[in-house]
Amino acid sequence: MVMGGETGGGVILKLSGKTILVCDCAGTMPIDGASLAKACGASVAPRVHHALCRSEIATFEDVLGDSVVVACTQEEPLFQETAAKTNSDVAVNTVNIREHAAWGEEANRAEPKIAALVSAAAVDRPPTPSVTLTSQGRTLVYGCDETALDAACQLASRLNVTLLLDAAEDVIPPMVMNLEIARGHVSRANGHLGAFRLVLDGYASADPSSRSMLSYSEARDGVEITVDLILDLSRSAPLFGSVSQRDGYFKPDARSLAGVQRSIFELVDLIGTFDKPRYVDYDADICVHSRSEKIGCSRCIDNCPNTAIAGDGDGVSVDNYVCGGCGQCASLCPTGAITYAVPGPAVDLERLRVLLGAYRTAGGAKPVLLVYDHAGEEVLSAIGRFGRGLPANVLPYSINEVRTVGLDLLLLAAAYGAETTLILCPRHQTNALQGLLSQIEILEIILEDLGIAVGGATVLDESDPDLIETKLFEVSIASTGSSAFEVGKFLPMGGKRDRMWLALDHLRKNAVGVPNTISLPSGAPFGAVNVNLDGCTLCLACVSACPTGALLDNQDKPQLSFLEHSCVQCGLCRTTCPESVIALEPRIDFGESARVPRVLKEEEPFKCVRCSKPFGVRSSVEHMIDKLKDHPMFANDGQALDRIRMCEDCRVVAQFDTDQPFALGSRPKPRTRDDYLNADGEED
């Protein structure tokens, strides 16, 4: 953190190479430049603006040569528009220090929080990857009564509308048939905005000669249609499991005229080409879904509300056009094969480290991390505008979707010194949070067994700002500020498992006199495998199936080893084992033995009786001979038993050295033209 130069507006603050502009919003925030400079580690107090979005906008224009962070989110459209007019390609980020820090009863103690917020906002963010959706305006209105007809008629002037009525109710024909009307039922639906594919049963076109009530032609089943948009006003269940996250599909309450009109207003704008965020990245090389048609991990498939993920050979496929961006797949993935890409773990977790680290460096104590997304922003704004504001030690940490919170983020927050982590989920149903709650359960077990009293996590699923405000102050006051806990300063480097182990090892250093092993619930991404050695034949099928290299073999002799540090408890070894002698044991072992391979079982190899080449497992070969010696094929044939004792090469040689009962005699010698001519000459 260093000071930059000066502009016409005075001294400016530089953080991580970015220009920081702070405004007290017409004096409504008690921000002191000297105190802010001290909190940020700067030597000279920067200018605190009073009307940066109005009379002082020239100051913003003067600094557009560099990347800029403006401490105001309310006027972000203005700042982005101003930057665009200058043809500047510099990044303009904004951060909310008003409702989140300086509008509240503890604003006078908020300098460390403000310093932390602007420092985290200065972390570089790459452009969001995207996919392109195209809509031509082909719209299906699906309903059962006059409400659906009225909505279809409104949309018909702007869109290419088909009305599908699914009911026996009588509907009066419109005076002008400016849309296609039919009767039928949607039996199957899939797709996305611009490419919905529907299968209709009982499909019958409306009769143009309908008089007082609509009549229809002969019905047909299995009619397939493709549309770009769907307005579902039917009384049946949603066509897709997750209504709010299926772009182009609207299902308002048909009894609410306001809700129906809101959907109509949104629908008429959905013509053209749209860029949609590509929410997740997928790395098939570390996916542990399947091997050899045996299923291991299916967490992402089981928890995707949009059914955007499906099995695809040994891995999975993600339909980025259908994906709604909830992020539960990334949260639950044990290896990090699926990662959230908006903006990505490298950015989000670095922001987390900077946020908590800058707060401590600025003199803040007992930090409470408050994770929120777009839905939570409305609640925090209401608390800042109409309530007591946020406590000075509650640090808002914004992410794109709270359900992306995984065990790696929770462990890192604890390691970086968060007293507790609160996750604000004001609009999510309980069943949509099962993945998140399972991660919190694992975190709580780890912290409890390590004897660490801080770092836990709680979900705030209330929508009432007053209740949320009360809870925040209760947690703020209850924070202990344990001086015995050493705050981590390491970088969140590597993949998901690397980051989790960095956090776990740091938390382990803060624990004294606790066992090396912690038992975890089923589904945890750490653990051991227990092998029934008496039943194991060392076939090593489990080694071939293990996608993470946790199960290992030995090229020199029959041996099965296990590296617990790499095990993700996917279960592929268990489902692959032909003897069913493998069981999973979810746990964390902090001991050094878990970081090096340990031998589970080994035996001497059997040596070929013909060439002495080692092959197979001695006990397995001897067991086969013992089982087969009385079989009719082997009982009176010592050579047949010997072939079992041979390697794969000698077995072939020995097979053809013996008499062949089905042989037709010696092979005729090939004869050429000269042979025949010579034979004829000798006869003459």
PEHU-V866978 format. One record per pair of residues at least 24 apart in sequence whose C-alpha atoms are under 8 Angstrom apart, sorted by the first residue. I is the first residue (numbers start at 1). J is the second residue. If there is no record, write none. Layout:
BEGIN
i=[I | I]
j=[J | J]
END
This chain:
BEGIN
i=[1 | 1 | 1 | 2 | 2 | 2 | 3 | 3 | 3 | 7 | 7 | 7 | 8 | 8 | 9 | 9 | 10 | 10 | 11 | 11 | 11 | 11 | 12 | 12 | 13 | 15 | 15 | 16 | 16 | 16 | 17 | 18 | 18 | 18 | 18 | 18 | 19 | 19 | 19 | 19 | 19 | 20 | 20 | 20 | 20 | 20 | 21 | 21 | 21 | 21 | 21 | 21 | 21 | 22 | 22 | 22 | 22 | 22 | 22 | 23 | 23 | 23 | 23 | 23 | 23 | 23 | 24 | 24 | 24 | 24 | 25 | 25 | 25 | 25 | 26 | 26 | 28 | 29 | 29 | 29 | 29 | 30 | 30 | 30 | 31 | 31 | 35 | 36 | 36 | 36 | 38 | 39 | 39 | 39 | 39 | 39 | 39 | 40 | 40 | 40 | 41 | 53 | 53 | 64 | 64 | 65 | 66 | 66 | 67 | 67 | 68 | 68 | 69 | 69 | 69 | 69 | 69 | 69 | 70 | 70 | 71 | 71 | 71 | 71 | 72 | 72 | 72 | 93 | 93 | 94 | 95 | 98 | 99 | 99 | 99 | 99 | 99 | 99 | 99 | 100 | 100 | 100 | 100 | 100 | 100 | 101 | 101 | 101 | 101 | 103 | 103 | 103 | 104 | 104 | 104 | 104 | 104 | 104 | 105 | 105 | 105 | 106 | 106 | 106 | 106 | 107 | 109 | 110 | 110 | 111 | 112 | 112 | 112 | 112 | 112 | 112 | 113 | 113 | 113 | 113 | 113 | 115 | 115 | 115 | 116 | 116 | 116 | 116 | 116 | 116 | 116 | 117 | 117 | 119 | 119 | 119 | 120 | 120 | 120 | 120 | 121 | 123 | 123 | 123 | 124 | 125 | 125 | 126 | 127 | 128 | 128 | 128 | 128 | 128 | 129 | 129 | 129 | 129 | 129 | 130 | 130 | 130 | 130 | 130 | 131 | 131 | 131 | 131 | 131 | 131 | 132 | 132 | 132 | 132 | 133 | 133 | 133 | 133 | 133 | 133 | 133 | 134 | 134 | 134 | 134 | 134 | 134 | 135 | 135 | 135 | 135 | 135 | 135 | 135 | 135 | 136 | 136 | 136 | 136 | 137 | 137 | 137 | 137 | 137 | 138 | 138 | 138 | 138 | 139 | 139 | 139 | 139 | 139 | 140 | 140 | 140 | 140 | 140 | 141 | 141 | 141 | 141 | 142 | 142 | 142 | 142 | 142 | 142 | 143 | 143 | 143 | 143 | 143 | 144 | 144 | 144 | 144 | 144 | 145 | 145 | 145 | 146 | 146 | 147 | 147 | 148 | 151 | 151 | 152 | 153 | 153 | 155 | 155 | 158 | 159 | 166 | 170 | 170 | 171 | 171 | 172 | 172 | 172 | 173 | 173 | 173 | 173 | 173 | 180 | 181 | 181 | 182 | 182 | 183 | 188 | 189 | 189 | 190 | 191 | 192 | 192 | 192 | 192 | 192 | 192 | 192 | 193 | 193 | 193 | 193 | 193 | 193 | 193 | 194 | 194 | 194 | 194 | 195 | 195 | 195 | 196 | 196 | 196 | 196 | 197 | 197 | 197 | 197 | 198 | 198 | 198 | 199 | 199 | 199 | 200 | 200 | 229 | 231 | 240 | 241 | 241 | 242 | 242 | 245 | 245 | 245 | 245 | 246 | 246 | 246 | 246 | 247 | 247 | 276 | 277 | 278 | 278 | 278 | 278 | 279 | 279 | 279 | 279 | 279 | 279 | 279 | 279 | 280 | 280 | 280 | 280 | 280 | 280 | 280 | 280 | 280 | 281 | 281 | 281 | 281 | 281 | 282 | 282 | 282 | 282 | 283 | 283 | 284 | 284 | 284 | 285 | 286 | 286 | 286 | 286 | 286 | 287 | 287 | 287 | 287 | 287 | 287 | 288 | 288 | 288 | 288 | 288 | 288 | 288 | 289 | 289 | 289 | 289 | 290 | 290 | 290 | 291 | 291 | 292 | 294 | 294 | 294 | 295 | 295 | 296 | 296 | 296 | 296 | 297 | 297 | 297 | 299 | 299 | 299 | 300 | 300 | 300 | 300 | 300 | 301 | 303 | 303 | 303 | 304 | 304 | 325 | 326 | 326 | 326 | 326 | 327 | 327 | 327 | 328 | 328 | 328 | 328 | 329 | 330 | 330 | 331 | 331 | 331 | 331 | 331 | 331 | 331 | 332 | 332 | 332 | 334 | 334 | 334 | 334 | 335 | 335 | 335 | 335 | 336 | 336 | 336 | 340 | 342 | 346 | 346 | 348 | 349 | 349 | 350 | 350 | 352 | 352 | 353 | 353 | 353 | 353 | 353 | 355 | 356 | 356 | 356 | 357 | 357 | 364 | 365 | 365 | 366 | 366 | 366 | 366 | 366 | 366 | 366 | 367 | 367 | 367 | 367 | 367 | 367 | 367 | 368 | 368 | 368 | 368 | 368 | 368 | 368 | 368 | 368 | 368 | 368 | 369 | 369 | 369 | 369 | 369 | 369 | 369 | 369 | 369 | 369 | 370 | 370 | 370 | 370 | 370 | 370 | 370 | 370 | 371 | 371 | 371 | 371 | 371 | 371 | 371 | 371 | 371 | 372 | 372 | 372 | 372 | 372 | 372 | 372 | 372 | 372 | 373 | 373 | 373 | 373 | 373 | 373 | 374 | 374 | 375 | 375 | 375 | 376 | 376 | 376 | 379 | 379 | 379 | 380 | 382 | 383 | 383 | 383 | 387 | 387 | 388 | 389 | 390 | 390 | 390 | 391 | 391 | 391 | 393 | 394 | 394 | 403 | 403 | 403 | 404 | 405 | 406 | 406 | 407 | 407 | 407 | 407 | 407 | 408 | 408 | 408 | 408 | 408 | 410 | 410 | 410 | 411 | 411 | 411 | 411 | 411 | 412 | 412 | 412 | 412 | 413 | 414 | 414 | 414 | 414 | 414 | 415 | 415 | 415 | 415 | 415 | 415 | 415 | 416 | 416 | 416 | 417 | 417 | 417 | 417 | 417 | 418 | 418 | 419 | 419 | 419 | 419 | 419 | 419 | 420 | 420 | 420 | 420 | 420 | 420 | 421 | 421 | 421 | 421 | 422 | 422 | 422 | 422 | 423 | 423 | 423 | 423 | 424 | 424 | 424 | 424 | 425 | 425 | 425 | 425 | 426 | 426 | 426 | 426 | 427 | 427 | 427 | 428 | 442 | 442 | 442 | 445 | 446 | 446 | 449 | 449 | 450 | 450 | 450 | 450 | 450 | 451 | 451 | 451 | 452 | 452 | 454 | 484 | 485 | 486 | 505 | 508 | 516 | 516 | 516 | 516 | 517 | 517 | 517 | 517 | 517 | 518 | 518 | 518 | 519 | 519 | 519 | 520 | 520 | 520 | 521 | 521 | 522 | 523 | 523 | 524 | 524 | 524 | 524 | 525 | 525 | 525 | 525 | 525 | 526 | 526 | 526 | 526 | 526 | 526 | 526 | 527 | 527 | 527 | 527 | 527 | 527 | 527 | 527 | 527 | 527 | 528 | 528 | 528 | 528 | 528 | 528 | 528 | 529 | 529 | 529 | 529 | 530 | 530 | 530 | 530 | 531 | 531 | 531 | 531 | 532 | 532 | 533 | 533 | 533 | 535 | 535 | 536 | 536 | 537 | 537 | 538 | 538 | 538 | 541 | 541 | 541 | 541 | 542 | 542 | 542 | 542 | 542 | 543 | 545 | 545 | 545 | 546 | 546 | 552 | 557 | 557 | 557 | 557 | 558 | 558 | 558 | 558 | 558 | 558 | 559 | 559 | 559 | 559 | 559 | 560 | 560 | 560 | 560 | 561 | 561 | 561 | 561 | 561 | 562 | 562 | 562 | 562 | 563 | 563 | 563 | 563 | 563 | 564 | 564 | 564 | 564 | 564 | 565 | 565 | 565 | 606 | 607 | 607 | 607 | 608 | 608 | 608 | 609 | 609 | 609 | 610 | 610 | 611 | 611 | 613 | 614 | 615 | 621]
j=[40 | 41 | 42 | 41 | 42 | 43 | 42 | 43 | 44 | 59 | 62 | 63 | 59 | 62 | 47 | 59 | 46 | 47 | 44 | 45 | 46 | 47 | 46 | 47 | 46 | 119 | 122 | 119 | 122 | 123 | 67 | 66 | 67 | 68 | 69 | 122 | 63 | 66 | 67 | 68 | 69 | 68 | 69 | 70 | 71 | 118 | 48 | 49 | 60 | 68 | 69 | 70 | 71 | 47 | 48 | 49 | 70 | 71 | 72 | 48 | 49 | 50 | 51 | 52 | 71 | 72 | 48 | 49 | 50 | 51 | 49 | 50 | 51 | 52 | 50 | 51 | 103 | 98 | 102 | 103 | 107 | 102 | 107 | 108 | 102 | 111 | 111 | 111 | 114 | 115 | 362 | 111 | 112 | 115 | 361 | 362 | 363 | 115 | 358 | 362 | 362 | 78 | 79 | 88 | 90 | 90 | 90 | 91 | 91 | 92 | 92 | 93 | 93 | 94 | 95 | 118 | 121 | 122 | 94 | 95 | 95 | 96 | 97 | 118 | 96 | 97 | 98 | 121 | 122 | 121 | 121 | 384 | 380 | 381 | 383 | 384 | 385 | 389 | 390 | 380 | 381 | 384 | 389 | 390 | 396 | 389 | 390 | 391 | 392 | 384 | 385 | 389 | 384 | 387 | 388 | 389 | 390 | 391 | 388 | 389 | 391 | 389 | 390 | 391 | 392 | 392 | 392 | 392 | 393 | 362 | 358 | 359 | 360 | 362 | 363 | 364 | 359 | 364 | 392 | 393 | 395 | 358 | 359 | 362 | 354 | 355 | 356 | 357 | 358 | 359 | 362 | 355 | 395 | 354 | 355 | 358 | 351 | 352 | 354 | 355 | 351 | 347 | 350 | 351 | 347 | 343 | 347 | 343 | 343 | 277 | 278 | 341 | 342 | 343 | 277 | 278 | 279 | 341 | 342 | 275 | 276 | 277 | 278 | 279 | 275 | 276 | 277 | 278 | 320 | 321 | 273 | 274 | 275 | 276 | 193 | 194 | 273 | 274 | 275 | 276 | 321 | 193 | 194 | 271 | 272 | 273 | 274 | 193 | 194 | 228 | 229 | 270 | 271 | 272 | 273 | 194 | 228 | 271 | 272 | 161 | 228 | 229 | 270 | 271 | 162 | 227 | 228 | 229 | 227 | 228 | 229 | 230 | 231 | 164 | 227 | 229 | 230 | 231 | 230 | 231 | 232 | 233 | 166 | 230 | 231 | 232 | 233 | 234 | 167 | 232 | 233 | 234 | 235 | 168 | 169 | 233 | 234 | 235 | 169 | 170 | 171 | 171 | 172 | 233 | 254 | 233 | 260 | 264 | 179 | 178 | 179 | 264 | 268 | 268 | 268 | 234 | 213 | 214 | 213 | 214 | 212 | 213 | 214 | 210 | 211 | 212 | 213 | 214 | 206 | 205 | 206 | 206 | 216 | 216 | 239 | 239 | 240 | 240 | 322 | 228 | 246 | 247 | 248 | 249 | 321 | 322 | 228 | 229 | 246 | 247 | 248 | 249 | 321 | 227 | 228 | 229 | 248 | 226 | 227 | 228 | 226 | 227 | 228 | 229 | 224 | 225 | 226 | 227 | 224 | 225 | 226 | 223 | 224 | 225 | 224 | 225 | 267 | 263 | 306 | 305 | 306 | 305 | 306 | 306 | 323 | 324 | 325 | 306 | 322 | 323 | 324 | 322 | 324 | 321 | 342 | 320 | 321 | 341 | 342 | 320 | 323 | 324 | 325 | 327 | 340 | 341 | 342 | 320 | 325 | 327 | 330 | 338 | 339 | 340 | 341 | 342 | 337 | 338 | 339 | 340 | 341 | 318 | 337 | 338 | 339 | 337 | 338 | 315 | 316 | 337 | 337 | 335 | 336 | 337 | 547 | 548 | 314 | 315 | 316 | 335 | 337 | 547 | 314 | 315 | 335 | 547 | 548 | 570 | 572 | 314 | 315 | 316 | 570 | 314 | 315 | 572 | 545 | 572 | 545 | 572 | 575 | 576 | 572 | 575 | 570 | 571 | 572 | 575 | 570 | 571 | 572 | 329 | 332 | 333 | 328 | 329 | 330 | 332 | 333 | 329 | 328 | 329 | 435 | 328 | 329 | 401 | 401 | 402 | 403 | 404 | 401 | 403 | 404 | 403 | 404 | 435 | 436 | 404 | 404 | 406 | 403 | 404 | 405 | 406 | 407 | 435 | 436 | 406 | 435 | 439 | 496 | 497 | 525 | 568 | 495 | 496 | 497 | 568 | 495 | 496 | 497 | 404 | 400 | 492 | 493 | 399 | 409 | 492 | 491 | 492 | 397 | 413 | 413 | 416 | 489 | 491 | 492 | 395 | 416 | 417 | 418 | 416 | 489 | 393 | 393 | 481 | 393 | 418 | 419 | 476 | 479 | 480 | 481 | 393 | 394 | 395 | 417 | 418 | 419 | 420 | 393 | 394 | 395 | 418 | 419 | 420 | 421 | 422 | 475 | 476 | 479 | 394 | 395 | 396 | 397 | 413 | 418 | 419 | 420 | 421 | 422 | 394 | 395 | 396 | 397 | 421 | 422 | 423 | 424 | 396 | 397 | 398 | 399 | 402 | 421 | 422 | 423 | 424 | 396 | 397 | 398 | 399 | 401 | 402 | 423 | 424 | 425 | 398 | 399 | 400 | 401 | 402 | 424 | 400 | 401 | 425 | 426 | 427 | 424 | 425 | 426 | 463 | 464 | 465 | 465 | 465 | 465 | 466 | 469 | 466 | 469 | 469 | 469 | 469 | 472 | 473 | 472 | 473 | 476 | 476 | 472 | 476 | 433 | 435 | 436 | 436 | 436 | 436 | 439 | 439 | 440 | 442 | 443 | 500 | 496 | 497 | 499 | 500 | 503 | 440 | 443 | 457 | 443 | 455 | 500 | 503 | 504 | 492 | 499 | 500 | 503 | 455 | 454 | 455 | 456 | 503 | 507 | 455 | 487 | 488 | 503 | 504 | 506 | 507 | 487 | 488 | 489 | 455 | 485 | 486 | 487 | 488 | 454 | 455 | 454 | 455 | 456 | 479 | 480 | 481 | 454 | 455 | 456 | 457 | 458 | 479 | 455 | 456 | 457 | 458 | 457 | 458 | 459 | 460 | 457 | 458 | 459 | 460 | 459 | 460 | 461 | 462 | 459 | 460 | 461 | 462 | 460 | 461 | 462 | 463 | 461 | 462 | 463 | 461 | 520 | 521 | 524 | 520 | 518 | 520 | 514 | 518 | 507 | 508 | 511 | 512 | 514 | 511 | 512 | 514 | 510 | 511 | 482 | 510 | 510 | 510 | 590 | 590 | 588 | 589 | 590 | 591 | 587 | 588 | 589 | 590 | 591 | 587 | 588 | 589 | 586 | 587 | 588 | 586 | 587 | 588 | 586 | 587 | 586 | 569 | 586 | 568 | 569 | 586 | 587 | 567 | 568 | 569 | 570 | 586 | 565 | 567 | 568 | 569 | 586 | 587 | 588 | 564 | 567 | 568 | 569 | 584 | 585 | 586 | 587 | 588 | 589 | 564 | 567 | 569 | 584 | 585 | 586 | 587 | 582 | 583 | 584 | 585 | 582 | 583 | 584 | 585 | 581 | 582 | 583 | 600 | 581 | 582 | 581 | 600 | 601 | 579 | 581 | 579 | 581 | 617 | 620 | 601 | 602 | 617 | 573 | 576 | 577 | 578 | 572 | 573 | 574 | 576 | 577 | 573 | 572 | 573 | 576 | 572 | 573 | 597 | 602 | 603 | 604 | 605 | 602 | 603 | 604 | 605 | 616 | 617 | 599 | 600 | 601 | 602 | 603 | 599 | 600 | 601 | 602 | 597 | 598 | 599 | 600 | 601 | 597 | 598 | 599 | 600 | 594 | 595 | 596 | 597 | 598 | 589 | 594 | 595 | 596 | 597 | 594 | 595 | 596 | 645 | 645 | 646 | 647 | 645 | 646 | 647 | 642 | 645 | 646 | 646 | 650 | 646 | 650 | 647 | 647 | 647 | 645]
END
